[in-house]
Amino acid sequence: MRVASGAGWRTRIGRGSVRIVLSALTAALVATPFGVAWYLHELGLQVTEQFSTPVASLTPDETVLAGVVRSELPSRTPPVVLAYHDVRPVEEHSDAGAEPRHHFVVTPEAFDAQLAALRAAGYSSITSDQYVDYLAGGVVPERSVLITFDDGTHGLWTHADKILERHGMHAASFLITGNVGANRPYYLSWQEIERMARSGRWDFQSHTRKMHARLPVDAAGTLASEMTHRRWLPEKSRLETLEEFETKIRKDLQASVQDILDHGLPRPTLFAFPFSEGFSDHGDSTDPQAAAVAMTVIREFFAGAFNNAPPQPLPAGARAAAVGMTGRIELTFDSTVDELLAAVRARTPVTPAQAPPPRRPDLWTQLSDDTPAPVLARGDDVRMSGPGRWSGVAYGREATADWASYTASVTLRGLAAPGVENAALIARVGTGEELSTQVSSDYLRVSIGLGAKPKVVRQLPLARRDQHTVKMTVAPTVIEIVVDGSVRVTVPLDGGPQAYGGIGLSSSRMTESAPWPVFTKLSVTAGRDLPNVKAGVGLPVRG
């Protein structure tokens, strides 16, 4: 048998290697167009085209209102938080706004006009980090808004991003991280999110991983938010235990945080409740224990949370920082520039010196909510109007929510008129524990809480008169009441931000034909500075 020499063996191996390399190169050259095409196809699916919106022009009336807001509000105020969901075109037809699927959509044209109006009113945007720093006692730029978007919808990349760039503004997107890249093109992809983050115009926060859902909470199949209610377990014919519920939401929130970190983004510090729920003190909750557990866990994970409809005023400030939740102004399909500016105007926190009642008659609303009040306010006189036997109005429930130290005084006239029962000056509006100083022609009643069964603190006779003057000196731990300069009542309080709040008025009459009493010489002045209270307003406390 012939044995190959060493040189021959090496020659044959060398020729074979060359053939293999050449074959591989040929295959790569043939495959490259297909590889490039595949890559571009996948990239196109994950990063879609962006669109530019024509520049919005404000109407003359919108420009005037923006100017009023700019001239009327203080130059430096706490931030206002806005809540959006999606920005995208909506097919034009007369009932577009009535369709549920469009309710939470703002068109690119409307979003552009709203940002233009905010700029005209002197507002700039802040980042989530700036907002978190503010809640901890830091300082934000003059007249600022935090622009937030819930859910992480695709329109943020395709339309909102370019509009933010035009206006030099920043926004925060609250992601349902388990839905990122799913149901395309409804939700953002991670590739789009990464590009948005690199632009410097966006930061990304948590809106759960997979708990943005309504699930059965009883045997009848009643649906409620999974984030704030224990789930009904049909196989066990019972609700989740609180321990099971807490374990579940901890796992979901940790996964949400980790999803964001795994894509090279900063750790989220803020949380938005699905369906704007989650306030643990909400009396209407069907599972308040679960809501309380959820809020406790969320405060461990995040520096703050958001709710679009809290049961008490929670503008960005001391009360919101103490509760761990801030209320937002929600913008939807039908929201106009005028409505946005009016809401920002009403919810921008002010000090007693910045907003005496004669200067801001626009701040009067119903005592129970932010709807327009049946009141005639001229100078330092306030008169109730409209039907009914009882009327209650608040002075800036949102704007005055952090008033902690102030003196309010008013003279009540017309108390001896036939059919008139009483009138009241109210402090701590919006806390759920309002303190009402109620006077008639011949008695004084001090009570805590509104509604049919307030807690009466003190009741005293008064010398019968057609008018009485009430003065209330409010501090976080005590309210001192003086009627007609001589009758004095002192009411101790627990103190802290839960005791903060502005003023309100109420009137009661026996019949609708009776006149309403008149509130005259109404004044509010800031009280003395205290720890964490400046110019009458409580400040967020650095933790």
RAGIPE-V400060 format. One record per run of one state. SS is the DSSP state (helix for helix, strand for strand, loop for the rest). FROM is the first residue (numbers start at 0). TO is the last residue. If there is no record, write none. Layout:
ss->[SS/SS]
from->[FROM/FROM]
to->[TO/TO]
This chain:
ss->[loop/helix/loop/helix/loop/strand/loop/strand/loop/helix/loop/helix/loop/strand/loop/helix/loop/strand/loop/helix/loop/strand/loop/strand/loop/helix/loop/strand/loop/helix/loop/strand/loop/helix/loop/strand/loop/strand/loop/strand/loop/strand/loop/strand/loop/helix/loop/strand/loop/helix/loop/helix/loop/strand/loop/helix/loop/strand/loop/strand/loop/helix/loop/helix/strand/loop/strand/loop/strand/loop/strand/loop/strand/loop/strand/loop/strand/loop/strand/loop/strand/loop/strand/loop/strand/loop/strand/loop/strand/loop/strand/loop/helix/loop/strand/loop/strand/loop/strand/loop/strand/loop/strand/loop]
from->[0/5/46/59/72/79/84/85/87/95/98/99/103/104/106/107/120/123/125/127/135/143/151/152/153/154/167/170/175/176/179/186/187/189/199/201/206/213/216/222/225/231/233/237/239/241/262/269/272/273/276/287/301/303/307/317/323/324/327/328/330/336/347/360/363/366/371/372/374/378/380/384/389/395/402/403/405/413/419/427/434/439/442/448/454/461/467/475/477/483/486/492/496/499/503/509/517/526/529/530/532/534/536/538]
to->[4/45/58/71/78/83/84/86/94/97/98/102/103/105/106/119/122/124/126/134/142/150/151/152/153/166/169/174/175/178/185/186/188/198/200/205/212/215/221/224/230/232/236/238/240/261/268/271/272/275/286/300/302/306/316/322/323/326/327/329/335/346/359/362/365/370/371/373/377/379/383/388/394/401/402/404/412/418/426/433/438/441/447/453/460/466/474/476/482/485/491/495/498/502/508/516/525/528/529/531/533/535/537/542]
